[in-house]
Amino acid sequence: MTRDPHDTDARLLSFDRGGSMPVIVCPSCERGSDFQIVAHAPHGKYSSLLEVGIGNCLLCKQPVYMEWEQRREDHITKSWPPLRRRAPSELEEYPAVNRAFDEALVCFQAGSANGAMVMCRRAVAEAAIHFGAKRRDNIPTQLDHLVNERRILPEMREWADQTRIGGKVSAHGTGAKEWDDPEKEWCDEKDANAVIEFCAAFLEYLFVIPIRNRERRKATGVQIAEQSEQGSNEQSPSADA
């Protein structure tokens, strides 16, 4: 049974079992669970302050490495592997966009900054294609289509254009002159992290916020407002979903 990691009774239950830790979210099954400690020792560098150990999740049986304060087993200071960042659940309504962005996040967590860049570029392209851009067109043309159709503001085009530059550098080793770094042939973690955040904001505007607004309207009974002459991103996912 999944437990709230902040539930006091769940924490006490961990200690009663003997050799267990308080509830944390397991990175394998992504559920709140407590862990059976199978090995532990003083921390190599901070032996007077910390202990380290391996614990098996009591739900999925997968192991997790943990560090905790000595005499305070309720204070986990570090665990590995980390929880994986996932694409927003709202993107599941748009499989191609969701797959591309989720794979970008998988690449990033695996240490493949260049793979993340290429998949962010693919996510932006799939978003544009969903709104009528032609697949055979290049990214600038696809983004122009979104601006012309009033799906995004012109300023947002610059956000998405970061994915084009990053994808070009990662896939071809060229294009970094637009980042004032003409010698750059590969992207690094810092580049990928920045581009992922641009891509996430872009997709949130186009898909996530309209879906959340649609669900909020359903819950509150609020009617759809009239569209302004300038257009709105609510023309789309909320209308055609």
MOLINRA-V29325 format. One record per backbone hydrogen bond with DSSP energy under -0.5 kcal/mol. NH is the residue of the N-H (numbers start at 1). CO is the residue of the C=O. E is the energy in kcal/mol with one decimal. If there is no record, write none. Layout:
NH | CO | E
NH | CO | E
//
This chain:
3 | 32 | -1.1
7 | 4 | -2.3
8 | 6 | -0.5
11 | 7 | -1.5
12 | 8 | -2.2
13 | 9 | -2.1
14 | 10 | -1.3
15 | 11 | -1.3
16 | 12 | -1.9
17 | 13 | -1.2
18 | 14 | -0.7
18 | 15 | -0.8
20 | 14 | -0.5
21 | 35 | -1.7
22 | 73 | -0.7
24 | 33 | -2.5
26 | 24 | -0.6
26 | 31 | -2.5
30 | 26 | -1.8
33 | 24 | -2.7
36 | 56 | -2.5
37 | 19 | -2.9
37 | 35 | -0.7
38 | 54 | -2.7
39 | 54 | -1.1
41 | 52 | -2.3
43 | 50 | -2.4
49 | 46 | -1.8
50 | 46 | -3.1
51 | 68 | -2.8
52 | 41 | -3.0
53 | 66 | -2.3
54 | 39 | -2.2
55 | 64 | -2.6
56 | 36 | -2.6
57 | 62 | -2.8
58 | 34 | -2.1
61 | 57 | -1.7
64 | 55 | -2.3
65 | 80 | -2.5
66 | 53 | -2.7
67 | 78 | -2.4
68 | 51 | -2.3
69 | 72 | -0.6
69 | 75 | -1.4
70 | 49 | -2.9
72 | 69 | -2.1
75 | 72 | -1.9
76 | 74 | -0.6
77 | 67 | -2.3
77 | 75 | -0.5
78 | 67 | -1.3
80 | 65 | -2.2
91 | 88 | -1.7
92 | 89 | -1.9
93 | 90 | -1.6
94 | 91 | -2.3
98 | 91 | -0.5
98 | 94 | -2.7
99 | 95 | -2.7
100 | 96 | -2.0
101 | 97 | -2.4
102 | 98 | -2.6
103 | 99 | -2.3
104 | 100 | -1.6
105 | 101 | -1.9
106 | 102 | -2.2
107 | 103 | -2.6
108 | 104 | -2.2
109 | 105 | -2.3
110 | 106 | -1.8
111 | 108 | -1.4
112 | 107 | -2.9
113 | 111 | -1.1
116 | 112 | -2.0
117 | 113 | -1.9
118 | 114 | -2.1
119 | 115 | -2.0
120 | 116 | -2.0
121 | 117 | -2.1
122 | 118 | -1.8
123 | 119 | -2.2
124 | 120 | -2.1
125 | 121 | -2.2
126 | 122 | -2.7
127 | 123 | -1.9
128 | 124 | -2.2
129 | 125 | -2.5
130 | 126 | -2.1
131 | 127 | -1.1
131 | 128 | -0.5
132 | 129 | -1.9
133 | 128 | -2.3
137 | 134 | -1.2
142 | 138 | -2.3
143 | 139 | -2.8
144 | 140 | -2.3
145 | 141 | -1.9
146 | 142 | -1.6
147 | 143 | -2.1
148 | 144 | -3.0
149 | 145 | -2.2
150 | 147 | -1.6
151 | 146 | -2.9
152 | 146 | -1.1
156 | 153 | -1.0
157 | 153 | -0.9
157 | 154 | -0.8
158 | 154 | -0.6
158 | 155 | -0.9
159 | 155 | -0.8
160 | 156 | -2.1
161 | 157 | -2.0
162 | 158 | -0.9
162 | 159 | -1.1
163 | 160 | -1.2
164 | 160 | -0.9
165 | 161 | -2.0
166 | 162 | -2.6
167 | 163 | -2.6
168 | 164 | -2.1
169 | 165 | -2.5
170 | 166 | -2.6
171 | 167 | -2.6
172 | 168 | -2.4
173 | 168 | -0.7
173 | 169 | -1.7
174 | 168 | -1.0
178 | 175 | -1.6
179 | 176 | -1.7
180 | 177 | -1.9
181 | 176 | -2.1
184 | 181 | -2.0
192 | 188 | -2.5
193 | 189 | -2.7
194 | 190 | -1.9
195 | 191 | -2.4
196 | 192 | -2.6
197 | 193 | -1.7
198 | 194 | -1.9
199 | 195 | -2.9
200 | 196 | -2.8
201 | 197 | -2.1
202 | 198 | -2.2
203 | 199 | -2.5
204 | 200 | -2.2
205 | 201 | -2.1
206 | 202 | -1.9
207 | 203 | -2.7
208 | 203 | -1.3
209 | 204 | -3.0
211 | 207 | -1.6
212 | 208 | -2.5
213 | 209 | -2.7
214 | 210 | -2.3
215 | 211 | -2.4
216 | 212 | -2.2
217 | 213 | -2.4
218 | 214 | -1.9
219 | 215 | -2.1
220 | 216 | -2.0
221 | 217 | -2.2
222 | 217 | -0.7
231 | 228 | -1.1
235 | 232 | -1.6
236 | 233 | -1.4
237 | 206 | -0.6
239 | 236 | -2.0
240 | 236 | -2.7
241 | 237 | -1.6
//
